[in-house]
Amino acid sequence: MLGGLGQLARPDAVTSLRFLSEFVSPPSTSTAASIVSPPNQTSESTVSSSTTAIKRSKLPLPGSGPSHVLDCGAGIGRVTKQVLVKAFDHVDLVEGCESFVKQAKEEYLKAEIDSGKVGEVRCQGLQHVQFEGTAWEGRFDVIWCQWVLGHLTEDDLIAFFNRCKKGLKPGGMIFVKENNAKVGIVIDEEDSSMTRSDLVWKEMFEKAELKLLREDTQKGFPSGLFAVKMYALEPFS
């Protein structure tokens, strides 16, 4: 997690918007379309795909109202500001660090909150967030998790995914964008976070009964870093 840093790298934001665009139709007033396919630019993408997207209706589904997304482990709202507000009508956030939540509300996302584009900014760890029986039950077309799930143990991660299902509208999806180790799990000695390999991630998805619809690898980052992969998921029927 990049926490309080103010900017996403442009390849990160553009790649996320392109990945989302395969499953989500942005609001009519959004600039996302021009970012995903800028005029006079070749069709070459910064995304390297290893699976073919399964054909499904784009979100939001007809009759489901305006699109809603939840930004999990949102920090001060970098992904919200540079990606999610462009792709959805409304964004809610959940972040476990009180100082990040304060900065998001009072500074970084103040304009988006004042305009109504950003709704609730909840201060809560993902291992405790609940959907069933709350205002977030059945609210979201997409739940977006980026650079945060490495802080959850296997049991907490699977439980979190299972609770997320209660937060989705019919046809809703979960997106995961995380660092990938080459093999197994790499433990960070400073904060005890875990970098899981692609194989381990897929084992987690299977245990949580999530179907992998598409996976892509982020390009455009400096060499020497962990690979970053994106996964588009839906609950098993």
Sequence and secondary structure as in RCSB ss.txt:
>XXXX:A:sequence
MLGGLGQLARPDAVTSLRFLSEFVSPPSTSTAASIVSPPNQTSESTVSSSTTAIKRSKLPLPGSGPSHVLDCGAG
IGRVTKQVLVKAFDHVDLVEGCESFVKQAKEEYLKAEIDSGKVGEVRCQGLQHVQFEGTAWEGRFDVIWCQWVLG
HLTEDDLIAFFNRCKKGLKPGGMIFVKENNAKVGIVIDEEDSSMTRSDLVWKEMFEKAELKLLREDTQKGFPSGL
FAVKMYALEPFS
>XXXX:A:secstr
  TT S   HHHHHHHHHHHHTTB   TT SHHHHHS TT  S  SEEESS       BS TTS S EEEEET T
TTHHIIIIIHHH SEEEEEES HHHHHHIIIIITHHHHHHTSEEEEEE  TTT   TTSTTTT EEEEEEES GG
GS HHHHHHHHHHHGGGEEEEEEEEEEEEEBSSSEEE TTT  EEEBHHHHHHHHHHTTEEEEEEEEE SS TTS
 EEEEEEEEE  
